[in-house]
Amino acid sequence: MEDQAPARMSLSNLSVDPIETQTAWFNPEQFSTSVEVEWVKHAIPGLAYRPKHWIGTNNTTIPLELFHRTREPGDKTRLQEYARWYEALAYPLDDGSLPIVLFRWPRIAALTCTINSVKVDYRQFARDGAPRVVAISLELESYASSGEAPTYQSVQQFGLVRSGSPGVRSGFLNGVPR
C-alpha cells in the first residue's frame, strides 16, 4: 500500500554492548549522498590534452536533519537525552576508537559510518523555558573496514549505500548481524 508511512529511519551505535538504537519520530523528507573524486592530470609535452589518472574517492557523506518533539510535559528531559546520545557519537570511546554507527533507511540504505559533525537546535519553547522540539543536524561519513571499499562494479550493481552493498555481506554488516 503506497499511502502507508515507511518504517522509521534509525541510527545504531555498533560500538557499545548492547547496541543502542535511536529512531527518528518521523523520517526526514529526504536524504542525499555525496562522493568527491580525486584525479591527477598529467602534463605530457606535445599532447593537446592532459590525461587524468584516478587517485581515489573520498568517503560518502550524508547530511541529515532529524527532529524530535515532546508530546507530554514529562517528555522534556527525553529531548535532552536524545541530544546527548547524538552528541556523544562525536567523541572517541574510552579506548580511543571511533564510535561506529549503522545508518538504516527502510528499503534503501544500510551504511556503516562515523559522525563528522553534530549540531543541536532547541526550538519552540514552553512557558517554563523547556524546549518542545529539538532538531539534530548530522553529517555521516561512510566507514569501511579493509577489503570492503566500493568498486565501480559493486556501485553499479548495488548502488553506493543500498542494502547488499560491499559493507553488507552474508547477513552481517562489518561483522555485526543485521
C-alpha positions in Angstrom: 0.0 0.0 0.0 1.6 3.2 -1.2 -0.1 5.5 1.3 1.4 3.8 4.4 4.3 5.5 6.2 7.6 3.7 5.8 9.3 2.2 8.8 11.5 4.7 10.7 15.0 5.7 9.8 17.4 4.5 12.5 20.9 5.0 13.7 22.5 2.3 15.8 25.7 2.7 17.8 27.6 -0.5 17.0 30.5 0.4 19.3 28.7 -0.4 22.6 27.3 -3.6 24.0 24.4 -3.8 24.0 23.9 -2.0 20.7 21.9 1.3 21.2 19.5 2.4 18.5 17.6 5.7 18.0 14.8 6.2 15.5 13.6 9.4 14.2 10.0 10.1 15.2 9.4 10.6 11.5 11.6 10.2 8.5 13.2 13.3 7.2 11.6 14.1 3.9 14.8 13.4 2.0 18.5 12.5 2.3 21.3 12.8 -0.1 24.7 11.3 -0.6 27.9 12.9 -1.8 31.2 11.5 -3.1 34.2 13.5 -4.2 36.6 12.1 -6.7 40.3 12.9 -6.8 42.1 12.9 -10.2 45.6 13.9 -11.1 46.2 15.5 -14.5 49.5 14.5 -16.2 51.3 17.0 -18.3 52.8 15.3 -21.4 54.9 17.5 -23.7 53.4 17.8 -27.2 50.0 16.4 -26.1 47.0 18.7 -26.7 45.2 17.5 -23.6 46.1 16.3 -20.1 45.3 12.7 -19.4 43.7 12.0 -16.0 44.8 9.4 -13.5 42.3 8.3 -10.8 43.8 8.6 -7.3 40.7 7.7 -5.2 37.4 8.9 -3.8 36.6 10.4 -0.5 34.2 8.6 1.7 30.5 9.0 1.1 28.9 11.7 3.2 25.3 12.0 4.2 24.0 15.3 5.7 20.8 14.6 7.8 18.4 16.6 9.9 16.3 14.8 12.5 13.5 16.2 14.6 12.3 15.1 18.0 9.4 16.8 19.8 7.7 16.5 23.1 4.1 15.2 23.3 3.7 15.2 27.1 5.1 17.6 29.7 7.3 14.8 31.1 9.0 14.3 27.7 11.1 17.4 28.0 14.0 15.6 29.6 13.8 13.0 26.9 14.8 15.7 24.3 17.9 16.3 26.3 18.6 12.5 26.3 18.3 12.4 22.5 20.6 15.4 22.1 23.2 13.8 24.4 23.0 10.5 22.6 23.8 12.1 19.3 26.5 14.5 20.7 28.3 11.5 22.3 28.8 10.0 18.9 31.2 12.8 18.0 33.7 11.7 20.7 36.0 8.7 20.9 35.2 5.8 23.1 37.2 5.2 26.3 39.8 3.1 24.4 40.2 6.0 21.9 38.4 4.3 19.0 35.8 5.8 16.8 32.1 5.2 17.5 30.8 3.2 14.5 27.2 3.9 13.6 24.8 1.9 11.4 22.5 4.2 9.3 19.4 2.5 8.1 16.7 3.9 5.8 13.9 1.5 5.1 14.3 -0.4 1.8 17.1 1.9 0.6 20.2 2.1 2.8 22.3 0.3 5.3 25.6 2.0 5.8 28.3 1.8 8.5 29.6 5.3 9.2 31.1 7.7 11.6 29.8 11.1 12.7 31.7 14.1 11.3 29.5 16.8 12.9 26.6 17.2 15.3 24.5 20.3 15.7 21.6 20.6 18.1 19.0 23.3 17.8 16.4 23.7 20.5 13.1 25.1 19.2 9.6 26.0 20.3 10.0 26.7 24.0 7.3 26.1 26.6 6.4 28.8 29.2 8.9 27.2 31.7 11.7 27.6 29.1 12.0 23.9 28.2 12.3 23.1 24.5 9.4 21.3 22.8 11.4 20.5 19.7 15.0 19.5 19.1 16.5 19.5 15.6 19.7 17.4 15.3 21.8 18.0 12.2 24.4 15.3 11.5 27.0 14.7 8.9 27.6 11.0 8.5 30.7 9.7 6.7 31.0 6.1 5.4 33.4 3.8 7.2 34.6 0.6 5.7 37.0 -2.0 7.1 39.8 -3.1 4.9 38.7 -5.1 1.9 35.2 -3.5 1.9 35.8 -0.4 -0.2 33.3 0.0 -3.0 34.4 -0.6 -6.6 33.0 0.6 -9.9 31.3 -2.8 -10.4 29.8 -3.0 -6.9 28.4 0.5 -7.1 26.9 -0.2 -10.5 25.3 -3.4 -9.2 24.2 -2.4 -5.7 24.4 1.4 -5.5 26.5 3.2 -3.0 24.5 2.8 0.1 21.9 0.2 -0.7 21.5 -2.9 1.4 23.7 -5.5 -0.3 26.4 -3.0 -0.9 30.1 -4.0 -0.2 29.7 -3.2 3.5 26.8 -5.7 3.9 27.8 -9.3 3.5 26.1 -12.6 4.3 23.6 -11.1 6.7 26.3 -9.2 8.6 27.3 -5.6 8.4 31.1 -5.2 9.2 30.8 -8.4 11.3 27.7 -7.4 13.1 24.4 -9.3 12.5 21.8 -7.0 10.7 
